[in-house]
Amino acid sequence: MAGRIPQTFIDDLLDRVDIVDVIDRRVKLKKTGKNYSARCPFHDEKTPSFSVSPDKQFYYCFGCGAGGNALGFLMDYENLEFPQAVENLASTVGLEVQREPSRGGAAQERREETSKPLYKLMEQVAGFYKHQLRHHPQRDKAVAYLKQRGLTGEIARQFGLGFAPPGWDNLLQAIGETDEKKQLLMQAGMLVENDKGRIYDRFRDRVVFPIRDQRGRVIAFGGRVLGDDKPKYLNSPETEIFHKGRELYGLYEALQANRKLDRVLVVEGYMDVIALAQHGISYATATLGTATSKTHLERLYRRCTEVIFCFDGDEAGRKAAFRALEAALPCMEDGRQARFLFLAEGEDPDTVVRAGGASQFTALLQEAQPLETFLFDSMAEGLDTNSLDGRARLSKLALPYIRQLPDGVYRQLMFQALAERTGLELESLMRLEAASPPPAPNFAPDAATEHNVPGPGEPPPAEPGDYGHFDEGELAAQPRKRTPTPQTAPGYSNLAQSAIALILHQPEIARTVKTASLEALSGDDVNLLRDLIELVQRRPESNTGMLLGHWYGTPEGELLSRLAGQERLIPSAGIEQQFSDIMHSLADRLPRESKLAQQVDKLKLTNYAQVSDLEKQQLREMLQEKQRRDEERKRREP
C-alpha cells in the first residue's frame, strides 16, 4: 500500500466505530455501571480488571496497565501492524483507507507499489498448486506421499498444500500469459532464468507448502521433492514481501487455532508443524532454512511467554540449538521462558507424534531443559568441574553469555546459579561481572550471524503527534514500548499530570483555556499538557481514544495511557472547576517565582565581597521565602 494514512482519516475512523463493539466481538464484556469489564485478554487473572469506557472510547487494565483506543486493542489482540489494524477497522464501517504520498522517498514508493500486486499474484499461484493437487493427471504420487505421512485432506486444506507438477513451465503457461505477469512471477521468485536466457518454473514435481505472513497472505512457498531430484527441500528466494530471517512457517495457522498462545514450539520442518497440528498440537512453527534469529524470537515472545525448541539430539542438532540459545539470551526478560528438547537419534516430531500420539509428545515436552541447564551443561562439556581449574574455566566461559541477558530478576538468578555451580561467592562473581566484559566465546563455530542483523524495514524512532511514522514499509512488527524518563521541572509535575488526567477524562474542558500562561514553564509534563490542550482546540470533537492515538508508541503515550487509566478516581462533579483551579495555580506560580528567582540570581552573580550587609540580609530572606514556598507547594499539590 502506497503512502501514509492521514491523521484526519484516523480520527474519522475512530469517531465512527464503537470500542465496546470492537472488543465485545473478541472478549465477552459485562456491563458494570457506566462502563464494561472483563478478564484481561493480555494477562492471566481471576478477577476482572479490564475496563472499557464507551464515553471515552478507551480501554484500560488495572492489572497489567494495557490501555488504548480501538486501534491499539486490535493491534495487540489480533497481532496486527498499524496499517492492517486500520484496514481491519475501516472494513467494519465500510470505509476505504485513504493514503497520502509516502515519506519513504521514491524507493519506498516503488516498494509499496510492487508489493500489492505480488500478494495478489501469490494467492493466484497458491490456487494453481491446490488445483493441481486435486485435478492433475499425475497428482496420485503427491496424494500418496501425503497419505504415507499420515496427513488427512482436512489438514492439507488447512495449510493450503498443493502440487507442482513435473515439467518445466506449467506455472509459466498457466499464469505468466503476459509479459507483466511473467515479470511479476520473476519478482516473486516463482520462475528461474538460466544462463542461456531460458525461463522455467522454480518448483517442479514437488509437494508445495504455502508460507503465510501474520495476516495470512501467501508470501512464499516451500517444496518437497517427490522424485530423486535435489535438493530434497526447496524454498522461495527472498523477495520484496518475503524475508526468511523474519518469517516462521505455521505461525499464522497457530494464531488462527489459538485465541491465546501460552507457548510456541519451534521445530525444524514443514511436515513436523503439520503433523503436530493434525494431532492437536497446534502451536508449532518452523524457521525457513535459517538459524533461529532474535527477530524470530521477539515476534514469538510478543504472543506467548514460553518458547520450546525441538531439535535432533545429534551434534548438528545441538549446534542449531545453541545458536537458538544465543539468539534467545537478549530476549529473556523476566517472565519469559526458553526450553530445549532433544529427540533420540533418527527421530523427529513427525515420527514421534505419529507413533505415540499427542500424549507421548506432550510428555516429552515436559522433559525439555530450561535455558540455564542447557547453557551451563554446554559450557561444562569437557571440563572437570570437580577441580578448581574446571570451575574457573566454567565461570570464564559462562559469564559472557549471562551478560547478554537483559537486566532483571532472571539475570540475577543466572549469576546466582553460576555461583552455586562454581562454588564462588556471589559477591566475588559479581565483581568479575563488573569487569570489562569480553566478547562471548564462539561456542558454536558454525553459528550463523543472521540473528545479529536487524530485520529489513527496521523503523526510525517513533515521532509523537502524528501517525505518519506508521507507514507500512517502515513499521516494525509491533510499536516499541519504552519507559518514559521525564525531566520535569520540580514543582510542576503533579499539577501538570493532574490537568492532563482531567483533559483525558473530559476533553471539552480544554477547548477555551489559554496556553500562553504555560509558555514560560519548563518540563516534559508541562510541554505535554500544552500540546494536549492545543490538540483539543484544533480538533474539538476529540475523545480520549483519539487523543491517545496521537502519541501511540511513544513515552508520552505510555504516560497518557496510565493517566487515562486513573481517571475513574476523578469525580465528574466539578471537574471543570478543578481543572480551572489547577491551571490558575500553574499560571499564578510563574510571576511570583520568576521575580523571586531573578532577584536571587542577581545577588548570586554579584561578588560576595561587594555585597552590602543589607543585600546579604535580603538574600537570606529571599532564600528562606523560596524554601517556604517550595514546602507549601509540596503540601498543596495532589
C-alpha positions, 0 to 999 in steps of 0.5 A: 500500500502506497503512502501514509494514512492521514491523521484526519482519516484516523480520527474519522475512523475512530469517531465512527466505530464503537470500542465496546463493539470492537472488543465485545466481538473478541472478549465477552464484556459485562456491563458494570455501571457506566462502563464494561469489564472483563478478564484481561485478554493480555494477562492471566487473572481471576478477577476482572480488571479490564475496563472499557469506557464507551464515553471515552472510547478507551480501554484500560487494565488495572492489572497489567496497565494495557490501555488504548483506543480501538486501534491499539486493542486490535493491534495487540489482540489480533497481532496486527501492524498499524496499517492492517489494524486500520484496514481491519477497522475501516472494513467494519464501517465500510470505509476505504483507507485513504493514503497520502504520498509516502515519506519513504522517498521514491524507493519506498514508493516503488516498494509499496507499489510492487508489493500489492500486486505480488500478494495478489499474484501469490494467492493466484499461484497458491490456487494453481498448486491446490488445483493441481493437487486435486485435478492433475493427471499425475497428482496420485504420487503427491496424494500418496506421499501425503497419505504415507505421512499420515496427513488427512485432506482436512489438514492439507486444506488447512495449510493450503498444500498443493502440487507442482507438477513435473515439467518445466513451465506449467506455472509459466503457461498457466499464469505468466500469459503476459509479459507483466505477469511473467515479470511479476512471477520473476519478482516473486521468485516463482520462475528461474532464468538460466544462463542461456536466457531460458525461463522455467518454473522454480518448483517442479514435481514437488509437494508445495507448502504455502508460507503465510505472513501474520495476516495470512497472505501467501508470501512464499512457498516451500517444496518437497521433492517427490522424485530423486531430484535435489535438493530434497527441500526447496524454498522461495528466494527472498523477495520484496514481501518475503524475508526468511530471517523474519518469517516462521512457517505455521505461525499464522495457522497457530494464531488462527487455532489459538485465541491465546498462545501460552507457548510456541514450539519451534521445530525444524520442518514443514511436515513436523508443524503439520503433523503436530497440528493434525494431532492437536498440537497446534502451536508449532512453527518452523524457521525457513532454512535459517538459524533461529534469529532474535527477530524470530524470537521477539515476534514469538515472545510478543504472543506467548511467554514460553518458547520450546525448541525441538531439535535432533539430539545429534551434534548438528542438532545441538549446534542449531540449538545453541545458536537458538540459545544465543539468539534467545539470551537478549530476549529473556526478560523476566517472565519469559521462558526458553526450553530445549528438547532433544529427540533420540537419534533418527527421530523427529516430531513427525515420527514421534507424534505419529507413533505415540500420539499427542500424549507421548509428545506432550510428555516429552515436552515436559522433559525439555531443559530450561535455558540455564541447564542447557547453557551451563551443561554446554559450557561444562562439556569437557571440563572437570568441574570437580577441580578448581581449574574446571570451575574457573574455566566454567565461570570464564566461559559462562559469564559472557553469555549471562551478560547478554541477558537483559537486566532483571530478576532472571539475570540475577538468578543466572549469576546466582546459579553460576555461583552455586555451580562454581562454588564462588561467592556471589559477591566475588562473581559479581565483581568479575561481572563488573569487569570489562566484559569480553566478547562471548566465546564462539561456542558454536563455530558454525553459528550463523550471524543472521540473528545479529542483523536487524530485520529489513524495514527496521523503523526510525524512532517513533515521532509523537503527534502524528501517525505518519511514522506508521507507514507500512514499509517502515513499521516494525512488527509491533510499536516499541514500548519504552519507559518514559524518563521525564525531566520535569521541572520540580514543582510542576509535575503533579499539577501538570499530570493532574490537568492532563488526567482531567483533559483525558477524562473530559476533553471539552474542558480544554477547548477555551483555556489559554496556553500562553500562561504555560509558555514560560514553564519548563518540563516534559509534563508541562510541554505535554499538557500544552500540546494536549490542550492545543490538540483539543482546540484544533480538533474539538470533537476529540475523545480520549481514544483519539487523543491517545492515538496521537502519541501511540508508541511513544513515552508520552503515550505510555504516560497518557495511557496510565493517566487515562487509566486513573481517571475513574478516581476523578469525580465528574462533579466539578471537574471543570472547576478543578481543572480551572483551579489547577491551571490558575495555580500553574499560571499564578506560580510563574510571576511570583517565582520568576521575580523571586528567582531573578532577584536571587540570581542577581545577588548570586552573580554579584561578588560576595565581597561587594555585597552590602550587609543589607543585600546579604540580609535580603538574600537570606530572606529571599532564600528562606521565602523560596524554601517556604514556598517550595514546602507549601507547594509540596503540601498543596499539590495532589 
